[in-house]
């Protein structure tokens, strides 16, 4: 594997401020990852993705104004190469299916995040 010339640029879309702060702290501790922005709702996630062009979007399913699945669908319509990793507290099969149909590259439950998040971001960012 070749080392990246620049960090993987990540946008965090989640409506829970404490969760976002925790994610930022985890990701900021790894110099291979750069958090380029945060969005508190799906509508802003779509807007920030278009303006910031992150390599990976961490998208919560349940958010105000526009849920994460619909936000993912809109992002992928406008940018088919966008790489979205859905984060959720649920592992309900219907959510996984809806996420894939919306164009998400992956699905990660929040309880497994601590051990798998950085690896998943780096894998997706190197595509």
SERO-4910 file (N, C-alpha, C, O; in steps of 0.05 Angstrom, whole numbers):
BEGIN
 pado doro    nc1    nc2    nc3   cac1   cac2   cac3    cc1    cc2    cc3    oc1    oc2    oc3
  Unk    A     17    -24      0      0      0      0     18     25      0     37     27     15
  Unk    A     12     44    -17     27     69    -18     17     88      2     -7     91      6
  Unk    A     35    102     16     26    123     34     12    146     19     21    154     -2
  Unk    A     -9    156     31    -23    178     18     -6    203     21      9    207     40
  Unk    A     -8    220      0      7    246      1     -7    266     20      6    284     31
  Unk    A    -33    262     24    -47    280     42    -66    264     58    -73    241     51
  Unk    A    -76    275     81    -95    260     98   -121    255     83   -129    270     65
  Unk    A   -136    235     92   -163    230     83   -180    252     95   -181    256    119
  Unk    A   -194    267     77   -212    289     86   -239    278     93   -252    266     77
  Unk    A   -248    284    118   -273    272    128   -292    294    136   -285    314    149
  Unk    A   -318    290    129   -340    307    138   -356    290    157   -363    267    151
  Unk    A   -363    301    181   -379    287    200   -407    300    200   -410    324    204
  Unk    A   -428    283    195   -455    292    195   -470    277    217   -477    254    214
  Unk    A   -476    291    239   -490    279    262   -502    302    278   -490    323    281
  Unk    A   -526    298    289   -539    319    304   -534    318    334   -546    334    349
  Unk    A   -517    300    343   -510    298    372   -483    312    377   -463    300    370
  Unk    A   -482    336    388   -457    351    391   -436    335    406   -412    336    399
  Unk    A   -443    321    427   -423    307    443   -411    284    426   -387    279    428
  Unk    A   -428    270    411   -418    249    393   -399    260    372   -378    248    367
  Unk    A   -406    283    361   -389    296    341   -362    303    353   -341    299    341
  Unk    A   -362    315    377   -337    322    391   -320    297    396   -296    298    392
  Unk    A   -333    276    404   -318    251    409   -305    240    383   -282    233    383
  Unk    A   -321    240    362   -310    231    336   -287    249    327   -266    238    319
  Unk    A   -290    275    330   -268    293    322   -243    287    338   -221    287    327
  Unk    A   -246    283    364   -223    277    381   -209    251    372   -185    250    371
  Unk    A   -225    231    366   -213    205    357   -198    210    330   -176    201    327
  Unk    A   -211    223    312   -200    226    285   -177    246    284   -157    242    270
  Unk    A   -178    267    301   -156    286    302   -131    275    313   -109    286    309
  Unk    A   -133    252    327   -109    240    339    -93    224    318    -72    214    324
  Unk    A   -105    221    294    -91    206    273    -84    225    250   -102    236    237
  Unk    A    -58    228    245    -50    247    225    -56    239    196    -51    254    177
  Unk    A    -66    215    193    -74    206    166   -103    215    159   -112    211    136
  Unk    A   -116    228    178   -144    237    175   -146    266    182   -134    275    202
  Unk    A   -162    281    166   -167    309    172   -197    314    171   -210    309    151
  Unk    A   -209    323    194   -237    330    194   -239    358    182   -229    377    192
  Unk    A   -254    359    159   -256    385    145   -282    400    151   -285    423    143
  Unk    A   -300    386    165   -325    400    172   -344    382    187   -341    357    187
  Unk    A   -364    395    199   -386    380    212   -412    391    204   -415    415    199
  Unk    A   -432    374    203   -460    383    196   -479    372    216   -479    348    222
  Unk    A   -496    389    228   -515    380    248   -541    368    237   -558    359    252
  Unk    A   -544    369    210   -568    358    198   -562    349    169   -541    356    158
  Unk    A   -581    334    158   -576    324    131   -574    345    109   -559    342     90
  Unk    A   -590    366    112   -590    388     92   -562    400     91   -551    404     69
  Unk    A   -550    407    114   -524    418    115   -503    398    105   -482    406     94
  Unk    A   -507    373    111   -488    352    101   -486    353     71   -464    351     60
  Unk    A   -509    355     57   -509    357     28   -494    382     19   -477    381      2
  Unk    A   -500    405     31   -488    430     23   -458    430     28   -442    438     11
  Unk    A   -449    420     52   -421    420     58   -405    400     41   -382    404     34
  Unk    A   -418    377     34   -404    358     16   -398    371    -10   -377    368    -21
  Unk    A   -417    386    -21   -413    400    -47   -392    421    -45   -376    425    -64
  Unk    A   -390    436    -23   -371    457    -21   -343    448    -11   -323    460    -19
  Unk    A   -342    427      5   -316    419     17   -303    395      2   -279    390      5
  Unk    A   -319    380    -13   -309    356    -27   -293    337     -9   -269    332    -15
  Unk    A   -305    327     13   -290    309     30   -286    282     15   -300    275     -3
  Unk    A   -265    267     24   -260    240     13   -280    220     24   -289    202     10
  Unk    A   -288    224     50   -306    206     64   -326    223     80   -318    242     93
  Unk    A   -352    215     78   -372    228     94   -382    208    115   -392    187    108
  Unk    A   -380    215    141   -391    199    162   -420    209    167   -423    232    176
  Unk    A   -440    193    161   -468    202    160   -485    187    180   -488    162    178
  Unk    A   -496    201    199   -515    189    218   -542    185    203   -548    201    185
  Unk    A   -556    164    209   -582    160    196   -603    179    206   -617    191    189
  Unk    A   -606    183    232   -627    199    243   -618    227    249   -603    233    268
  Unk    A   -626    246    231   -620    274    234   -643    291    226   -661    282    211
  Unk    A   -644    316    236   -667    333    229   -665    344    200   -644    342    187
  Unk    A   -687    354    191   -691    366    164   -689    346    141   -705    347    123
  Unk    A   -669    329    142   -665    309    121   -650    286    134   -628    290    145
  Unk    A   -661    262    133   -647    240    147   -622    233    131   -619    241    108
  Unk    A   -605    217    144   -579    210    132   -581    194    106   -564    196     88
  Unk    A   -602    178    104   -606    162     79   -613    180     56   -602    177     34
  Unk    A   -632    198     60   -640    216     39   -617    236     32   -613    242      9
  Unk    A   -603    245     52   -580    262     47   -559    247     30   -547    258     12
  Unk    A   -555    221     37   -536    205     21   -545    203     -7   -529    205    -26
  Unk    A   -571    198    -11   -581    195    -38   -576    221    -55   -568    221    -78
  Unk    A   -582    244    -42   -578    270    -56   -549    275    -62   -542    285    -83
  Unk    A   -531    268    -43   -503    272    -47   -493    255    -71   -479    265    -88
  Unk    A   -502    230    -71   -493    212    -93   -505    219   -120   -492    215   -140
  Unk    A   -529    231   -120   -540    241   -145   -523    263   -157   -518    265   -181
  Unk    A   -513    281   -139   -497    304   -148   -467    297   -151   -453    309   -167
  Unk    A   -458    277   -137   -430    269   -138   -429    238   -135   -425    228   -113
  Unk    A   -432    224   -158   -433    195   -157   -408    181   -144   -410    158   -136
  Unk    A   -386    195   -143   -362    183   -131   -359    188   -101   -340    180    -88
  Unk    A   -379    203    -89   -378    209    -61   -377    183    -45   -391    164    -52
  Unk    A   -361    182    -24   -358    158     -8   -370    163     20   -360    179     36
  Unk    A   -393    150     25   -408    155     49   -408    130     67   -413    108     58
  Unk    A   -401    134     92   -402    113    112   -424    119    132   -422    139    146
  Unk    A   -445    103    132   -468    108    149   -461     99    177   -451     76    182
  Unk    A   -466    116    197   -463    110    225   -490    109    238   -506    127    234
  Unk    A   -495     89    254   -521     87    267   -519     71    292   -501     55    296
  Unk    A   -538     75    310   -541     59    334   -556     33    328   -557     16    345
  Unk    A   -567     31    304   -584      8    297   -569    -10    277   -553      0    261
  Unk    A   -575    -35    279   -564    -53    258   -588    -67    244   -585    -90    234
  Unk    A   -610    -54    243   -634    -64    231   -629    -69    201   -619    -51    187
  Unk    A   -636    -92    191   -630   -100    163   -642    -80    144   -630    -73    123
  Unk    A   -666    -69    150   -679    -50    132   -662    -25    129   -661    -13    108
  Unk    A   -650    -16    151   -632      8    150   -608      3    133   -599     20    117
  Unk    A   -596    -21    136   -573    -29    120   -581    -29     90   -566    -18     73
  Unk    A   -603    -41     84   -613    -42     56   -618    -14     45   -610     -7     23
  Unk    A   -632      3     60   -638     30     51   -612     46     47   -611     62     28
  Unk    A   -593     42     64   -567     56     62   -553     48     36   -542     65     22
  Unk    A   -553     22     30   -540     13      6   -554     24    -19   -541     32    -38
  Unk    A   -581     23    -18   -597     34    -41   -591     63    -45   -593     73    -68
  Unk    A   -585     78    -24   -579    106    -26   -551    112    -36   -543    134    -41
  Unk    A   -535     90    -38   -508     93    -49   -486     94    -28   -463    101    -34
  Unk    A   -492     87     -3   -472     87     18   -451     66     12   -458     44      3
  Unk    A   -426     72     17   -404     53     13   -401     33     36   -389     12     33
  Unk    A   -412     40     59   -410     23     82   -429     31    104   -442     52    102
  Unk    A   -431     14    124   -450     17    146   -435      8    171   -424    -14    172
  Unk    A   -435     25    192   -421     18    216   -438     25    240   -447     48    243
  Unk    A   -443      6    257   -459     12    281   -441     26    302   -417     20    304
  Unk    A   -453     44    316   -437     61    335   -424     45    356   -403     53    367
  Unk    A   -435     21    363   -422      5    384   -397     -9    374   -380    -17    390
  Unk    A   -393    -11    348   -369    -23    337   -349     -2    327   -327     -8    317
  Unk    A   -356     23    330   -341     44    318   -313     47    329   -294     51    314
  Unk    A   -310     45    355   -284     50    368   -262     32    356   -239     41    352
  Unk    A   -269      8    350   -248    -11    340   -245    -11    309   -225    -21    299
  Unk    A   -265     -1    295   -265     -3    266   -265     23    250   -259     23    226
  Unk    A   -271     45    263   -275     70    248   -251     80    232   -254     85    208
  Unk    A   -229     83    245   -205     93    231   -197     76    207   -192     86    185
  Unk    A   -197     49    211   -191     31    189   -211     35    166   -202     36    142
  Unk    A   -236     36    172   -257     39    151   -253     65    135   -255     66    111
  Unk    A   -247     87    150   -243    113    137   -218    111    118   -220    120     95
  Unk    A   -197    100    128   -172     98    112   -177     80     87   -167     85     66
  Unk    A   -191     58     91   -197     40     69   -214     54     48   -208     53     24
  Unk    A   -235     68     56   -252     83     38   -238    106     24   -242    112      1
  Unk    A   -222    120     40   -207    143     29   -186    136      9   -177    154     -5
  Unk    A   -178    111      8   -156    104    -10   -167     93    -37   -152     84    -54
  Unk    A   -194     93    -40   -206     84    -64   -199    101    -88   -208     96   -110
***
